[in-house]
Amino acid sequence: MSKRQALSSWRKLQTLAQTKKTQHMNDLFAEDNQRFKKFSIELPSMLLDYSKNLIDSETLTALLQLAEQTQVCQWREKMFRGDKINQTEDRAVLHTALRRDHQQPLIVDGENISEHVQAQLEKMEAFVNTVREGHWLGYSGKRITDIVNIGVGGSNLGPQMVTEGLKHYSDNSVNVHYVSNVDGAQIVEILRPLDPEKVLFIVSSKTFTTTETMTNAKTAINWLTAASFDQKSVAKHFVAVTANKDNAMSFGIKAENIFDMWDWVGGRFSLWSAIGLPIALDLGFEQFKALLAGAQAMDEHFLEAPLAENMPVIMALLSVWNTTFLGAQSQAILPYDQTLHMLTAYLQQAEMESNGKSVTWHGDEVDYATVPSIWGELGINGQHAFYQYLHQSNNIVPADFIGSVASVTPVKGHHETLMANFFAQTQALMSGVNEQQVRADLKAKGRTADYIDKVAPHKVHKGNRPTNTILLNQIDPETLGGLIALYEQKIFVQGIVLQICSFDQWGVELGKGLAASIQQELENADCENQHDSSTQNLIKYYKTHKSA
Ligand code: F6P
């Protein structure tokens, strides 16, 4: 038995899970008309209603006790003060330092990192203003109209998700594009309409070794120099964001055009650093600062609110309850705001790359379910695609519904239709409809007894499907910053409670290493490595058909 399972709160939750599984949320609501009041948290720019979960006060008390027994508060303090809580990489975890008050020193390994962060922010601001005001000129003296960000994973998803989320706030001083895939189809299509004289590339890579990004960067350099006939033009059209300056310089990028990343910022938590440059270029620096301020406000809430009123803590505990104790295997993220159409993809990396692990931070195999797989889509599109599964399959999928009170692009009648669906779905998932109700309804509609017998079982919805509702006042830079930080801190708490090292990602290395050796085989007719017979024959088929 693991140390977690030996905790009294853990054992209590295991017992509770057995009885709660047999309860229906309809009854919990009928018994207690204070559920919403008890199980919701309101902050200045957002509301979390978690009353539609299979919990009651007893369960919540045990979950909060679990947070205490697993020392969430102590670990939170360690993270914020810069202790090396990324144990396997021996690194601090300080994305929060990117959005705190930089006048306050924060010493890590003997250095005041607040000063470094402040210096980079100033460098970013100057750069952003120069480009947006048209003072940054390309090799032929023309102003920059288009930014192409080259990066993948954390060097892509966060900035792109926010750019999409805040499109409405862009003044279109520049157009921002993203290249992440090494499939040439993407970069070719993005570059096709662009004028090399007016494009600025940002090569974003913490390591500056990621094959996909390096390949795209080389293609971009070739595209530029094919037009400029001058290798030196690279210096005027490329900037980099990286912790590996030497590699960036070997691409011909000037030292002064390289923005810093630090080993205490994980890639998937890096949009608050210079990795967020495309956001700032698109929206202007003031809006970027508002994004940081929103995240900082959420950090303050996370640090100060009692556990029972702490949004990230509650969301993490609910995830643990639903997954580890009630047995859910996946979690849907369902934004009802078009602007958040990339949120699910972003959270897939944030949560699954962080906590998709199966050994504790001591290296012992965990003997309990850890995190669910994250999936989803814009809610309305999902309703007409996979919600059938959410309502009636025999897998229970807890879901986060995220919507906003006011639309940033109001069009008569649209927002109410959207939000009517938003509210209806969580009610339907929770309450369902039983056979008696189905039969009565069909009878009232004048259906025959035979028809009712045939169709009634198919129309039953068992309900009792847990949802969280996050209602934002409006999508704006501050609120979005807060929402992202909410999930970041939720992921951190989940990791602590489950004893998972959330800040490494060893699981991506094996495939990367294999791909490098297979690439040699694909490029070289005589090269054949040893593989299992499936992989061997797939490669053989590929090479044979390619040469044919
Ligand atoms: O392979 C996974 C990963 O390391 C992510 O963690 C990271 O966000 C992404 O690749 C990109 O890494 P880099 O910024 O170093 O190119």
Residues whose N, C-alpha, C, O or C-beta is under 5 A from the ligand:
A	BS01	F6P	V152 G153 G154 S155 S204 S205 K206 T207 F208 T210 G267 R268 Q505 V508
